[in-house]
Amino acid sequence: MTIALGRIPKEENDLFDTMDDWLRRDRFVFVGWSGLLLFPCAYFALGGWFTGTTFVTSWYTHGLASSYLEGCNS
């Protein structure tokens, strides 16, 4: 049987506690720990959308529609 007499107070926050406080902060868009996984997925999805609408569209139109990422170089 174990008896706990007291806890040693933690004086300094480590990196995990600092990140946890920042991620759980009340804000308009809640980030949370799952947001760390969602940010790269959203980044790659947006990049894929830009790539598909830019280069694939210009390939099928044979240069008739200029790319918004390349300017007027069609």
CHARMM internal coordinates of N, CA and C (Angstrom, degrees):
IC EDIT
DIST 1 N 1 CA 1.4337
DIST 1 CA 1 C 1.5307
ANGL 1 N 1 CA 1 C 109.08
DIST 1 C 2 N 1.3154
ANGL 1 CA 1 C 2 N 115.75
DIHE 1 N 1 CA 1 C 2 N 137.60
DIST 2 N 2 CA 1.4630
ANGL 1 C 2 N 2 CA 120.93
DIHE 1 CA 1 C 2 N 2 CA -176.70
DIST 2 CA 2 C 1.5174
ANGL 2 N 2 CA 2 C 110.06
DIHE 1 C 2 N 2 CA 2 C -112.00
DIST 2 C 3 N 1.3017
ANGL 2 CA 2 C 3 N 115.56
DIHE 2 N 2 CA 2 C 3 N 135.77
DIST 3 N 3 CA 1.4595
ANGL 2 C 3 N 3 CA 120.83
DIHE 2 CA 2 C 3 N 3 CA 177.48
DIST 3 CA 3 C 1.5254
ANGL 3 N 3 CA 3 C 107.99
DIHE 2 C 3 N 3 CA 3 C -114.85
DIST 3 C 4 N 1.3205
ANGL 3 CA 3 C 4 N 116.14
DIHE 3 N 3 CA 3 C 4 N 124.77
DIST 4 N 4 CA 1.4607
ANGL 3 C 4 N 4 CA 120.70
DIHE 3 CA 3 C 4 N 4 CA 177.62
DIST 4 CA 4 C 1.5213
ANGL 4 N 4 CA 4 C 108.55
DIHE 3 C 4 N 4 CA 4 C -96.91
DIST 4 C 5 N 1.3117
ANGL 4 CA 4 C 5 N 116.17
DIHE 4 N 4 CA 4 C 5 N 118.00
DIST 5 N 5 CA 1.4566
ANGL 4 C 5 N 5 CA 120.07
DIHE 4 CA 4 C 5 N 5 CA -177.88
DIST 5 CA 5 C 1.5266
ANGL 5 N 5 CA 5 C 112.13
DIHE 4 C 5 N 5 CA 5 C -89.29
DIST 5 C 6 N 1.2694
ANGL 5 CA 5 C 6 N 117.38
DIHE 5 N 5 CA 5 C 6 N -31.33
DIST 6 N 6 CA 1.4660
ANGL 5 C 6 N 6 CA 119.78
DIHE 5 CA 5 C 6 N 6 CA -177.95
DIST 6 CA 6 C 1.5216
ANGL 6 N 6 CA 6 C 109.98
DIHE 5 C 6 N 6 CA 6 C -178.18
DIST 6 C 7 N 1.3036
ANGL 6 CA 6 C 7 N 113.70
DIHE 6 N 6 CA 6 C 7 N 163.52
DIST 7 N 7 CA 1.4619
ANGL 6 C 7 N 7 CA 118.68
DIHE 6 CA 6 C 7 N 7 CA 178.35
DIST 7 CA 7 C 1.5155
ANGL 7 N 7 CA 7 C 109.01
DIHE 6 C 7 N 7 CA 7 C -107.65
DIST 7 C 8 N 1.2849
ANGL 7 CA 7 C 8 N 114.89
DIHE 7 N 7 CA 7 C 8 N 143.91
DIST 8 N 8 CA 1.4568
ANGL 7 C 8 N 8 CA 119.47
DIHE 7 CA 7 C 8 N 8 CA 175.51
DIST 8 CA 8 C 1.5234
ANGL 8 N 8 CA 8 C 107.47
DIHE 7 C 8 N 8 CA 8 C -79.21
DIST 8 C 9 N 1.3263
ANGL 8 CA 8 C 9 N 117.62
DIHE 8 N 8 CA 8 C 9 N 122.42
DIST 9 N 9 CA 1.4684
ANGL 8 C 9 N 9 CA 118.38
DIHE 8 CA 8 C 9 N 9 CA -178.27
DIST 9 CA 9 C 1.5257
ANGL 9 N 9 CA 9 C 111.50
DIHE 8 C 9 N 9 CA 9 C -67.26
DIST 9 C 10 N 1.2917
ANGL 9 CA 9 C 10 N 114.56
DIHE 9 N 9 CA 9 C 10 N 141.51
DIST 10 N 10 CA 1.4556
ANGL 9 C 10 N 10 CA 121.05
DIHE 9 CA 9 C 10 N 10 CA -179.39
DIST 10 CA 10 C 1.5254
ANGL 10 N 10 CA 10 C 107.51
DIHE 9 C 10 N 10 CA 10 C -92.39
DIST 10 C 11 N 1.3140
ANGL 10 CA 10 C 11 N 117.17
DIHE 10 N 10 CA 10 C 11 N 115.88
DIST 11 N 11 CA 1.4558
ANGL 10 C 11 N 11 CA 120.15
DIHE 10 CA 10 C 11 N 11 CA -174.69
DIST 11 CA 11 C 1.5245
ANGL 11 N 11 CA 11 C 112.38
DIHE 10 C 11 N 11 CA 11 C -85.85
DIST 11 C 12 N 1.3139
ANGL 11 CA 11 C 12 N 117.79
DIHE 11 N 11 CA 11 C 12 N -37.00
DIST 12 N 12 CA 1.4608
ANGL 11 C 12 N 12 CA 120.67
DIHE 11 CA 11 C 12 N 12 CA -176.65
DIST 12 CA 12 C 1.5187
ANGL 12 N 12 CA 12 C 109.87
DIHE 11 C 12 N 12 CA 12 C -112.94
DIST 12 C 13 N 1.3045
ANGL 12 CA 12 C 13 N 115.46
DIHE 12 N 12 CA 12 C 13 N 140.41
DIST 13 N 13 CA 1.4632
ANGL 12 C 13 N 13 CA 119.98
DIHE 12 CA 12 C 13 N 13 CA 174.02
DIST 13 CA 13 C 1.5222
ANGL 13 N 13 CA 13 C 108.81
DIHE 12 C 13 N 13 CA 13 C -83.68
DIST 13 C 14 N 1.3151
ANGL 13 CA 13 C 14 N 115.51
DIHE 13 N 13 CA 13 C 14 N 135.29
DIST 14 N 14 CA 1.4531
ANGL 13 C 14 N 14 CA 118.85
DIHE 13 CA 13 C 14 N 14 CA 175.84
DIST 14 CA 14 C 1.5295
ANGL 14 N 14 CA 14 C 109.33
DIHE 13 C 14 N 14 CA 14 C -87.45
DIST 14 C 15 N 1.3084
ANGL 14 CA 14 C 15 N 116.38
DIHE 14 N 14 CA 14 C 15 N -176.74
DIST 15 N 15 CA 1.4679
ANGL 14 C 15 N 15 CA 121.45
DIHE 14 CA 14 C 15 N 15 CA -175.98
DIST 15 CA 15 C 1.5225
ANGL 15 N 15 CA 15 C 111.46
DIHE 14 C 15 N 15 CA 15 C -63.13
DIST 15 C 16 N 1.3258
ANGL 15 CA 15 C 16 N 117.06
DIHE 15 N 15 CA 15 C 16 N -38.36
DIST 16 N 16 CA 1.4675
ANGL 15 C 16 N 16 CA 120.11
DIHE 15 CA 15 C 16 N 16 CA 179.85
DIST 16 CA 16 C 1.5267
ANGL 16 N 16 CA 16 C 111.20
DIHE 15 C 16 N 16 CA 16 C -63.03
DIST 16 C 17 N 1.3252
ANGL 16 CA 16 C 17 N 117.09
DIHE 16 N 16 CA 16 C 17 N -44.56
DIST 17 N 17 CA 1.4681
ANGL 16 C 17 N 17 CA 120.13
DIHE 16 CA 16 C 17 N 17 CA 179.87
DIST 17 CA 17 C 1.5245
ANGL 17 N 17 CA 17 C 111.62
DIHE 16 C 17 N 17 CA 17 C -65.08
DIST 17 C 18 N 1.3232
ANGL 17 CA 17 C 18 N 116.67
DIHE 17 N 17 CA 17 C 18 N -38.65
DIST 18 N 18 CA 1.4639
ANGL 17 C 18 N 18 CA 120.22
DIHE 17 CA 17 C 18 N 18 CA 178.50
DIST 18 CA 18 C 1.5203
ANGL 18 N 18 CA 18 C 110.92
DIHE 17 C 18 N 18 CA 18 C -64.79
DIST 18 C 19 N 1.3353
ANGL 18 CA 18 C 19 N 116.96
DIHE 18 N 18 CA 18 C 19 N -44.88
DIST 19 N 19 CA 1.4670
ANGL 18 C 19 N 19 CA 120.33
DIHE 18 CA 18 C 19 N 19 CA 178.34
DIST 19 CA 19 C 1.5237
ANGL 19 N 19 CA 19 C 111.05
DIHE 18 C 19 N 19 CA 19 C -65.73
DIST 19 C 20 N 1.3192
ANGL 19 CA 19 C 20 N 116.67
DIHE 19 N 19 CA 19 C 20 N -39.51
DIST 20 N 20 CA 1.4595
ANGL 19 C 20 N 20 CA 120.37
DIHE 19 CA 19 C 20 N 20 CA -179.28
DIST 20 CA 20 C 1.5276
ANGL 20 N 20 CA 20 C 111.04
DIHE 19 C 20 N 20 CA 20 C -64.46
DIST 20 C 21 N 1.3254
ANGL 20 CA 20 C 21 N 116.55
DIHE 20 N 20 CA 20 C 21 N -40.80
DIST 21 N 21 CA 1.4699
ANGL 20 C 21 N 21 CA 119.53
DIHE 20 CA 20 C 21 N 21 CA 177.28
DIST 21 CA 21 C 1.5206
ANGL 21 N 21 CA 21 C 111.25
DIHE 20 C 21 N 21 CA 21 C -64.45
DIST 21 C 22 N 1.3329
ANGL 21 CA 21 C 22 N 117.15
DIHE 21 N 21 CA 21 C 22 N -40.88
DIST 22 N 22 CA 1.4643
ANGL 21 C 22 N 22 CA 120.17
DIHE 21 CA 21 C 22 N 22 CA -179.05
DIST 22 CA 22 C 1.5253
ANGL 22 N 22 CA 22 C 111.21
DIHE 21 C 22 N 22 CA 22 C -69.37
DIST 22 C 23 N 1.3333
ANGL 22 CA 22 C 23 N 117.26
DIHE 22 N 22 CA 22 C 23 N -39.87
DIST 23 N 23 CA 1.4626
ANGL 22 C 23 N 23 CA 120.30
DIHE 22 CA 22 C 23 N 23 CA -177.84
DIST 23 CA 23 C 1.5239
ANGL 23 N 23 CA 23 C 112.11
DIHE 22 C 23 N 23 CA 23 C -71.52
DIST 23 C 24 N 1.3160
ANGL 23 CA 23 C 24 N 118.10
DIHE 23 N 23 CA 23 C 24 N -30.89
DIST 24 N 24 CA 1.4691
ANGL 23 C 24 N 24 CA 121.28
DIHE 23 CA 23 C 24 N 24 CA -177.97
DIST 24 CA 24 C 1.5304
ANGL 24 N 24 CA 24 C 113.13
DIHE 23 C 24 N 24 CA 24 C -93.71
DIST 24 C 25 N 1.3190
ANGL 24 CA 24 C 25 N 117.26
DIHE 24 N 24 CA 24 C 25 N 5.65
DIST 25 N 25 CA 1.4638
ANGL 24 C 25 N 25 CA 120.83
DIHE 24 CA 24 C 25 N 25 CA -179.13
DIST 25 CA 25 C 1.5246
ANGL 25 N 25 CA 25 C 110.59
DIHE 24 C 25 N 25 CA 25 C -63.91
DIST 25 C 26 N 1.3190
ANGL 25 CA 25 C 26 N 115.54
DIHE 25 N 25 CA 25 C 26 N 145.02
DIST 26 N 26 CA 1.4697
ANGL 25 C 26 N 26 CA 120.35
DIHE 25 CA 25 C 26 N 26 CA 177.95
DIST 26 CA 26 C 1.5190
ANGL 26 N 26 CA 26 C 109.25
DIHE 25 C 26 N 26 CA 26 C -73.79
DIST 26 C 27 N 1.3124
ANGL 26 CA 26 C 27 N 116.63
DIHE 26 N 26 CA 26 C 27 N 120.57
DIST 27 N 27 CA 1.4546
ANGL 26 C 27 N 27 CA 122.55
DIHE 26 CA 26 C 27 N 27 CA 177.09
DIST 27 CA 27 C 1.5102
ANGL 27 N 27 CA 27 C 108.22
DIHE 26 C 27 N 27 CA 27 C -148.17
DIST 27 C 28 N 1.3172
ANGL 27 CA 27 C 28 N 116.58
DIHE 27 N 27 CA 27 C 28 N 172.45
DIST 28 N 28 CA 1.4630
ANGL 27 C 28 N 28 CA 120.76
DIHE 27 CA 27 C 28 N 28 CA -177.16
DIST 28 CA 28 C 1.5288
ANGL 28 N 28 CA 28 C 111.07
DIHE 27 C 28 N 28 CA 28 C -63.04
DIST 28 C 29 N 1.3232
ANGL 28 CA 28 C 29 N 117.12
DIHE 28 N 28 CA 28 C 29 N -44.51
DIST 29 N 29 CA 1.4639
ANGL 28 C 29 N 29 CA 121.74
DIHE 28 CA 28 C 29 N 29 CA 175.36
DIST 29 CA 29 C 1.5200
ANGL 29 N 29 CA 29 C 106.92
DIHE 28 C 29 N 29 CA 29 C -108.04
DIST 29 C 30 N 1.3248
ANGL 29 CA 29 C 30 N 116.27
DIHE 29 N 29 CA 29 C 30 N 112.23
DIST 30 N 30 CA 1.4641
ANGL 29 C 30 N 30 CA 120.69
DIHE 29 CA 29 C 30 N 30 CA -178.60
DIST 30 CA 30 C 1.5205
ANGL 30 N 30 CA 30 C 109.57
DIHE 29 C 30 N 30 CA 30 C -74.86
DIST 30 C 31 N 1.3191
ANGL 30 CA 30 C 31 N 116.70
DIHE 30 N 30 CA 30 C 31 N 126.68
DIST 31 N 31 CA 1.4641
ANGL 30 C 31 N 31 CA 120.92
DIHE 30 CA 30 C 31 N 31 CA -177.75
DIST 31 CA 31 C 1.5221
ANGL 31 N 31 CA 31 C 109.76
DIHE 30 C 31 N 31 CA 31 C -86.69
DIST 31 C 32 N 1.3064
ANGL 31 CA 31 C 32 N 117.37
DIHE 31 N 31 CA 31 C 32 N -65.45
DIST 32 N 32 CA 1.4603
ANGL 31 C 32 N 32 CA 121.26
DIHE 31 CA 31 C 32 N 32 CA -179.64
DIST 32 CA 32 C 1.5194
ANGL 32 N 32 CA 32 C 112.57
DIHE 31 C 32 N 32 CA 32 C 69.33
DIST 32 C 33 N 1.3356
ANGL 32 CA 32 C 33 N 114.53
DIHE 32 N 32 CA 32 C 33 N 174.30
DIST 33 N 33 CA 1.4625
ANGL 32 C 33 N 33 CA 118.92
DIHE 32 CA 32 C 33 N 33 CA -179.19
DIST 33 CA 33 C 1.5223
ANGL 33 N 33 CA 33 C 111.67
DIHE 32 C 33 N 33 CA 33 C -70.21
DIST 33 C 34 N 1.3358
ANGL 33 CA 33 C 34 N 117.94
DIHE 33 N 33 CA 33 C 34 N -31.18
DIST 34 N 34 CA 1.4670
ANGL 33 C 34 N 34 CA 119.36
DIHE 33 CA 33 C 34 N 34 CA 178.94
DIST 34 CA 34 C 1.5188
ANGL 34 N 34 CA 34 C 111.34
DIHE 33 C 34 N 34 CA 34 C -69.01
DIST 34 C 35 N 1.3265
ANGL 34 CA 34 C 35 N 117.04
DIHE 34 N 34 CA 34 C 35 N -23.03
DIST 35 N 35 CA 1.4558
ANGL 34 C 35 N 35 CA 119.91
DIHE 34 CA 34 C 35 N 35 CA 177.06
DIST 35 CA 35 C 1.5137
ANGL 35 N 35 CA 35 C 112.86
DIHE 34 C 35 N 35 CA 35 C -63.94
DIST 35 C 36 N 1.3245
ANGL 35 CA 35 C 36 N 116.91
DIHE 35 N 35 CA 35 C 36 N -25.45
DIST 36 N 36 CA 1.4650
ANGL 35 C 36 N 36 CA 119.35
DIHE 35 CA 35 C 36 N 36 CA 177.02
DIST 36 CA 36 C 1.5191
ANGL 36 N 36 CA 36 C 111.18
DIHE 35 C 36 N 36 CA 36 C -64.28
DIST 36 C 37 N 1.3294
ANGL 36 CA 36 C 37 N 117.26
DIHE 36 N 36 CA 36 C 37 N -29.58
DIST 37 N 37 CA 1.4600
ANGL 36 C 37 N 37 CA 120.74
DIHE 36 CA 36 C 37 N 37 CA 176.45
DIST 37 CA 37 C 1.5203
ANGL 37 N 37 CA 37 C 111.82
DIHE 36 C 37 N 37 CA 37 C -86.69
DIST 37 C 38 N 1.3320
ANGL 37 CA 37 C 38 N 117.14
DIHE 37 N 37 CA 37 C 38 N -29.74
DIST 38 N 38 CA 1.4608
ANGL 37 C 38 N 38 CA 119.88
DIHE 37 CA 37 C 38 N 38 CA -176.45
DIST 38 CA 38 C 1.5225
ANGL 38 N 38 CA 38 C 112.60
DIHE 37 C 38 N 38 CA 38 C -76.89
DIST 38 C 39 N 1.3339
ANGL 38 CA 38 C 39 N 118.26
DIHE 38 N 38 CA 38 C 39 N -30.97
DIST 39 N 39 CA 1.4584
ANGL 38 C 39 N 39 CA 120.10
DIHE 38 CA 38 C 39 N 39 CA -178.97
DIST 39 CA 39 C 1.5255
ANGL 39 N 39 CA 39 C 112.89
DIHE 38 C 39 N 39 CA 39 C -60.88
DIST 39 C 40 N 1.3498
ANGL 39 CA 39 C 40 N 120.17
DIHE 39 N 39 CA 39 C 40 N -48.50
DIST 40 N 40 CA 1.4739
ANGL 39 C 40 N 40 CA 117.96
DIHE 39 CA 39 C 40 N 40 CA 178.55
DIST 40 CA 40 C 1.5174
ANGL 40 N 40 CA 40 C 112.50
DIHE 39 C 40 N 40 CA 40 C -66.44
DIST 40 C 41 N 1.3256
ANGL 40 CA 40 C 41 N 118.14
DIHE 40 N 40 CA 40 C 41 N -34.49
DIST 41 N 41 CA 1.4678
ANGL 40 C 41 N 41 CA 120.03
DIHE 40 CA 40 C 41 N 41 CA 178.65
DIST 41 CA 41 C 1.5233
ANGL 41 N 41 CA 41 C 110.55
DIHE 40 C 41 N 41 CA 41 C -65.01
DIST 41 C 42 N 1.3227
ANGL 41 CA 41 C 42 N 116.97
DIHE 41 N 41 CA 41 C 42 N -42.24
DIST 42 N 42 CA 1.4627
ANGL 41 C 42 N 42 CA 120.18
DIHE 41 CA 41 C 42 N 42 CA 178.36
DIST 42 CA 42 C 1.5180
ANGL 42 N 42 CA 42 C 110.54
DIHE 41 C 42 N 42 CA 42 C -67.01
DIST 42 C 43 N 1.3266
ANGL 42 CA 42 C 43 N 117.16
DIHE 42 N 42 CA 42 C 43 N -35.73
DIST 43 N 43 CA 1.4652
ANGL 42 C 43 N 43 CA 120.73
DIHE 42 CA 42 C 43 N 43 CA 178.94
DIST 43 CA 43 C 1.5230
ANGL 43 N 43 CA 43 C 110.75
DIHE 42 C 43 N 43 CA 43 C -64.36
DIST 43 C 44 N 1.3229
ANGL 43 CA 43 C 44 N 117.06
DIHE 43 N 43 CA 43 C 44 N -46.76
DIST 44 N 44 CA 1.4649
ANGL 43 C 44 N 44 CA 120.02
DIHE 43 CA 43 C 44 N 44 CA -179.52
DIST 44 CA 44 C 1.5199
ANGL 44 N 44 CA 44 C 111.80
DIHE 43 C 44 N 44 CA 44 C -69.55
DIST 44 C 45 N 1.3213
ANGL 44 CA 44 C 45 N 117.89
DIHE 44 N 44 CA 44 C 45 N -34.53
DIST 45 N 45 CA 1.4603
ANGL 44 C 45 N 45 CA 120.20
DIHE 44 CA 44 C 45 N 45 CA 178.30
DIST 45 CA 45 C 1.5232
ANGL 45 N 45 CA 45 C 110.51
DIHE 44 C 45 N 45 CA 45 C -66.07
DIST 45 C 46 N 1.3248
ANGL 45 CA 45 C 46 N 117.37
DIHE 45 N 45 CA 45 C 46 N -41.27
DIST 46 N 46 CA 1.4606
ANGL 45 C 46 N 46 CA 120.80
DIHE 45 CA 45 C 46 N 46 CA 178.37
DIST 46 CA 46 C 1.5229
ANGL 46 N 46 CA 46 C 110.51
DIHE 45 C 46 N 46 CA 46 C -66.85
DIST 46 C 47 N 1.3171
ANGL 46 CA 46 C 47 N 117.16
DIHE 46 N 46 CA 46 C 47 N -39.40
DIST 47 N 47 CA 1.4621
ANGL 46 C 47 N 47 CA 120.32
DIHE 46 CA 46 C 47 N 47 CA 176.93
DIST 47 CA 47 C 1.5136
ANGL 47 N 47 CA 47 C 111.99
DIHE 46 C 47 N 47 CA 47 C -64.39
DIST 47 C 48 N 1.3207
ANGL 47 CA 47 C 48 N 117.43
DIHE 47 N 47 CA 47 C 48 N -39.08
DIST 48 N 48 CA 1.4621
ANGL 47 C 48 N 48 CA 120.47
DIHE 47 CA 47 C 48 N 48 CA 176.37
DIST 48 CA 48 C 1.5117
ANGL 48 N 48 CA 48 C 112.30
DIHE 47 C 48 N 48 CA 48 C -65.65
DIST 48 C 49 N 1.3263
ANGL 48 CA 48 C 49 N 116.39
DIHE 48 N 48 CA 48 C 49 N -36.69
DIST 49 N 49 CA 1.4668
ANGL 48 C 49 N 49 CA 119.85
DIHE 48 CA 48 C 49 N 49 CA 178.50
DIST 49 CA 49 C 1.5247
ANGL 49 N 49 CA 49 C 110.25
DIHE 48 C 49 N 49 CA 49 C -66.56
DIST 49 C 50 N 1.3417
ANGL 49 CA 49 C 50 N 116.99
DIHE 49 N 49 CA 49 C 50 N -43.71
DIST 50 N 50 CA 1.4642
ANGL 49 C 50 N 50 CA 119.73
DIHE 49 CA 49 C 50 N 50 CA 177.86
DIST 50 CA 50 C 1.5244
ANGL 50 N 50 CA 50 C 111.14
DIHE 49 C 50 N 50 CA 50 C -62.85
DIST 50 C 51 N 1.3272
ANGL 50 CA 50 C 51 N 116.76
DIHE 50 N 50 CA 50 C 51 N -41.39
DIST 51 N 51 CA 1.4629
ANGL 50 C 51 N 51 CA 119.91
DIHE 50 CA 50 C 51 N 51 CA 179.86
DIST 51 CA 51 C 1.5175
ANGL 51 N 51 CA 51 C 110.89
DIHE 50 C 51 N 51 CA 51 C -64.57
DIST 51 C 52 N 1.3258
ANGL 51 CA 51 C 52 N 116.92
DIHE 51 N 51 CA 51 C 52 N -44.03
DIST 52 N 52 CA 1.4592
ANGL 51 C 52 N 52 CA 120.16
DIHE 51 CA 51 C 52 N 52 CA -178.70
DIST 52 CA 52 C 1.5089
ANGL 52 N 52 CA 52 C 112.99
DIHE 51 C 52 N 52 CA 52 C -66.74
DIST 52 C 53 N 1.3111
ANGL 52 CA 52 C 53 N 117.15
DIHE 52 N 52 CA 52 C 53 N -41.69
DIST 53 N 53 CA 1.4625
ANGL 52 C 53 N 53 CA 119.02
DIHE 52 CA 52 C 53 N 53 CA -177.84
DIST 53 CA 53 C 1.5171
ANGL 53 N 53 CA 53 C 112.01
DIHE 52 C 53 N 53 CA 53 C -77.43
DIST 53 C 54 N 1.3246
ANGL 53 CA 53 C 54 N 117.51
DIHE 53 N 53 CA 53 C 54 N -19.77
DIST 54 N 54 CA 1.4637
ANGL 53 C 54 N 54 CA 119.56
DIHE 53 CA 53 C 54 N 54 CA -178.41
DIST 54 CA 54 C 1.5165
ANGL 54 N 54 CA 54 C 111.43
DIHE 53 C 54 N 54 CA 54 C -90.21
DIST 54 C 55 N 1.3267
ANGL 54 CA 54 C 55 N 116.51
DIHE 54 N 54 CA 54 C 55 N -62.93
DIST 55 N 55 CA 1.4585
ANGL 54 C 55 N 55 CA 119.92
DIHE 54 CA 54 C 55 N 55 CA -169.93
DIST 55 CA 55 C 1.5238
ANGL 55 N 55 CA 55 C 112.43
DIHE 54 C 55 N 55 CA 55 C -82.11
DIST 55 C 56 N 1.3149
ANGL 55 CA 55 C 56 N 117.50
DIHE 55 N 55 CA 55 C 56 N -38.13
DIST 56 N 56 CA 1.4635
ANGL 55 C 56 N 56 CA 119.27
DIHE 55 CA 55 C 56 N 56 CA 179.58
DIST 56 CA 56 C 1.5202
ANGL 56 N 56 CA 56 C 109.96
DIHE 55 C 56 N 56 CA 56 C -68.26
DIST 56 C 57 N 1.3346
ANGL 56 CA 56 C 57 N 116.72
DIHE 56 N 56 CA 56 C 57 N -41.02
DIST 57 N 57 CA 1.4631
ANGL 56 C 57 N 57 CA 119.65
DIHE 56 CA 56 C 57 N 57 CA 178.95
DIST 57 CA 57 C 1.5153
ANGL 57 N 57 CA 57 C 110.78
DIHE 56 C 57 N 57 CA 57 C -64.07
DIST 57 C 58 N 1.3222
ANGL 57 CA 57 C 58 N 117.72
DIHE 57 N 57 CA 57 C 58 N -42.93
DIST 58 N 58 CA 1.4628
ANGL 57 C 58 N 58 CA 119.30
DIHE 57 CA 57 C 58 N 58 CA -179.59
DIST 58 CA 58 C 1.5305
ANGL 58 N 58 CA 58 C 110.83
DIHE 57 C 58 N 58 CA 58 C -69.75
DIST 58 C 59 N 1.3367
ANGL 58 CA 58 C 59 N 118.20
DIHE 58 N 58 CA 58 C 59 N -26.80
DIST 59 N 59 CA 1.4617
ANGL 58 C 59 N 59 CA 120.34
DIHE 58 CA 58 C 59 N 59 CA 177.51
DIST 59 CA 59 C 1.5305
ANGL 59 N 59 CA 59 C 110.27
DIHE 58 C 59 N 59 CA 59 C -69.09
DIST 59 C 60 N 1.3311
ANGL 59 CA 59 C 60 N 116.19
DIHE 59 N 59 CA 59 C 60 N -43.63
DIST 60 N 60 CA 1.4658
ANGL 59 C 60 N 60 CA 119.27
DIHE 59 CA 59 C 60 N 60 CA -177.89
DIST 60 CA 60 C 1.5219
ANGL 60 N 60 CA 60 C 112.88
DIHE 59 C 60 N 60 CA 60 C -74.13
DIST 60 C 61 N 1.3123
ANGL 60 CA 60 C 61 N 118.27
DIHE 60 N 60 CA 60 C 61 N -27.43
DIST 61 N 61 CA 1.4666
ANGL 60 C 61 N 61 CA 120.00
DIHE 60 CA 60 C 61 N 61 CA 179.96
DIST 61 CA 61 C 1.5223
ANGL 61 N 61 CA 61 C 111.85
DIHE 60 C 61 N 61 CA 61 C -91.99
DIST 61 C 62 N 1.3355
ANGL 61 CA 61 C 62 N 117.58
DIHE 61 N 61 CA 61 C 62 N -0.09
DIST 62 N 62 CA 1.4698
ANGL 61 C 62 N 62 CA 122.90
DIHE 61 CA 61 C 62 N 62 CA 177.01
DIST 62 CA 62 C 1.5202
ANGL 62 N 62 CA 62 C 111.88
DIHE 61 C 62 N 62 CA 62 C 57.07
DIST 62 C 63 N 1.3092
ANGL 62 CA 62 C 63 N 116.36
DIHE 62 N 62 CA 62 C 63 N 41.00
DIST 63 N 63 CA 1.4560
ANGL 62 C 63 N 63 CA 119.91
DIHE 62 CA 62 C 63 N 63 CA 174.94
DIST 63 CA 63 C 1.5054
ANGL 63 N 63 CA 63 C 114.77
DIHE 62 C 63 N 63 CA 63 C 82.90
DIST 63 C 64 N 1.3304
ANGL 63 CA 63 C 64 N 119.00
DIHE 63 N 63 CA 63 C 64 N 6.48
DIST 64 N 64 CA 1.4595
ANGL 63 C 64 N 64 CA 119.48
DIHE 63 CA 63 C 64 N 64 CA 178.51
DIST 64 CA 64 C 1.5224
ANGL 64 N 64 CA 64 C 111.22
DIHE 63 C 64 N 64 CA 64 C -73.54
DIST 64 C 65 N 1.3261
ANGL 64 CA 64 C 65 N 116.76
DIHE 64 N 64 CA 64 C 65 N -35.47
DIST 65 N 65 CA 1.4626
ANGL 64 C 65 N 65 CA 120.63
DIHE 64 CA 64 C 65 N 65 CA 178.02
DIST 65 CA 65 C 1.5188
ANGL 65 N 65 CA 65 C 108.23
DIHE 64 C 65 N 65 CA 65 C -101.12
DIST 65 C 66 N 1.3051
ANGL 65 CA 65 C 66 N 116.61
DIHE 65 N 65 CA 65 C 66 N 121.68
DIST 66 N 66 CA 1.4639
ANGL 65 C 66 N 66 CA 119.24
DIHE 65 CA 65 C 66 N 66 CA -179.06
DIST 66 CA 66 C 1.5249
ANGL 66 N 66 CA 66 C 109.81
DIHE 65 C 66 N 66 CA 66 C -74.98
DIST 66 C 67 N 1.3016
ANGL 66 CA 66 C 67 N 115.73
DIHE 66 N 66 CA 66 C 67 N 147.97
DIST 67 N 67 CA 1.4554
ANGL 66 C 67 N 67 CA 121.61
DIHE 66 CA 66 C 67 N 67 CA -178.94
DIST 67 CA 67 C 1.5147
ANGL 67 N 67 CA 67 C 109.89
DIHE 66 C 67 N 67 CA 67 C -78.31
DIST 67 C 68 N 1.3232
ANGL 67 CA 67 C 68 N 117.44
DIHE 67 N 67 CA 67 C 68 N 139.34
DIST 68 N 68 CA 1.4589
ANGL 67 C 68 N 68 CA 119.73
DIHE 67 CA 67 C 68 N 68 CA 177.97
DIST 68 CA 68 C 1.5174
ANGL 68 N 68 CA 68 C 111.41
DIHE 67 C 68 N 68 CA 68 C -79.10
DIST 68 C 69 N 1.3300
ANGL 68 CA 68 C 69 N 118.70
DIHE 68 N 68 CA 68 C 69 N -13.82
DIST 69 N 69 CA 1.4574
ANGL 68 C 69 N 69 CA 119.74
DIHE 68 CA 68 C 69 N 69 CA 174.81
DIST 69 CA 69 C 1.5254
ANGL 69 N 69 CA 69 C 111.50
DIHE 68 C 69 N 69 CA 69 C -89.73
DIST 69 C 70 N 1.3113
ANGL 69 CA 69 C 70 N 117.77
DIHE 69 N 69 CA 69 C 70 N -25.31
DIST 70 N 70 CA 1.4568
ANGL 69 C 70 N 70 CA 121.23
DIHE 69 CA 69 C 70 N 70 CA -178.61
DIST 70 CA 70 C 1.5193
ANGL 70 N 70 CA 70 C 112.22
DIHE 69 C 70 N 70 CA 70 C -101.50
DIST 70 C 71 N 1.3050
ANGL 70 CA 70 C 71 N 118.54
DIHE 70 N 70 CA 70 C 71 N 1.48
DIST 71 N 71 CA 1.4548
ANGL 70 C 71 N 71 CA 120.35
DIHE 70 CA 70 C 71 N 71 CA -178.06
DIST 71 CA 71 C 1.5113
ANGL 71 N 71 CA 71 C 110.55
DIHE 70 C 71 N 71 CA 71 C 77.04
DIST 71 C 72 N 1.3077
ANGL 71 CA 71 C 72 N 117.06
DIHE 71 N 71 CA 71 C 72 N -134.06
DIST 72 N 72 CA 1.4710
ANGL 71 C 72 N 72 CA 121.34
DIHE 71 CA 71 C 72 N 72 CA -178.01
DIST 72 CA 72 C 1.5194
ANGL 72 N 72 CA 72 C 112.01
DIHE 71 C 72 N 72 CA 72 C -98.56
DIST 72 C 73 N 1.3157
ANGL 72 CA 72 C 73 N 117.91
DIHE 72 N 72 CA 72 C 73 N 14.67
DIST 73 N 73 CA 1.4688
ANGL 72 C 73 N 73 CA 120.46
DIHE 72 CA 72 C 73 N 73 CA -179.86
DIST 73 CA 73 C 1.5204
ANGL 73 N 73 CA 73 C 108.90
DIHE 72 C 73 N 73 CA 73 C -83.37
DIST 73 C 74 N 1.2978
ANGL 73 CA 73 C 74 N 117.93
DIHE 73 N 73 CA 73 C 74 N 84.21
DIST 74 N 74 CA 1.4613
ANGL 73 C 74 N 74 CA 120.23
DIHE 73 CA 73 C 74 N 74 CA -178.64
DIST 74 CA 74 C 1.5120
ANGL 74 N 74 CA 74 C 111.20
DIHE 73 C 74 N 74 CA 74 C -102.59
END
COOR INIT
IC SEED 1 N 1 CA 1 C
IC BUILD
